């Protein structure tokens, strides 16, 4: 993954990424379940704030469309990506 832009003025608690095909939120914690919860919570917040979905709609969309990946299991740290395809939003407002 290649970083193209760093948005310095955003008020977020955890890193986010964007690829040509997906929006990605990231969670880190020493417990894999907690890392997963963080990534999913951040994805729901992204959908609410950036895609203007209600909390219920963001939660439902995340439950059916998000893909989770374990990205780190080293030195006691666990990392999880939660990715949602951009194609879901084609033809909708940003």
Beta strands, then each sheet from edge to edge (+ up, - down):
strand 1: 16-18
strand 2: 22-29
strand 3: 67-74
strand 4: 77-85
sheet 1: 1+ 2- 4+ 3-
end
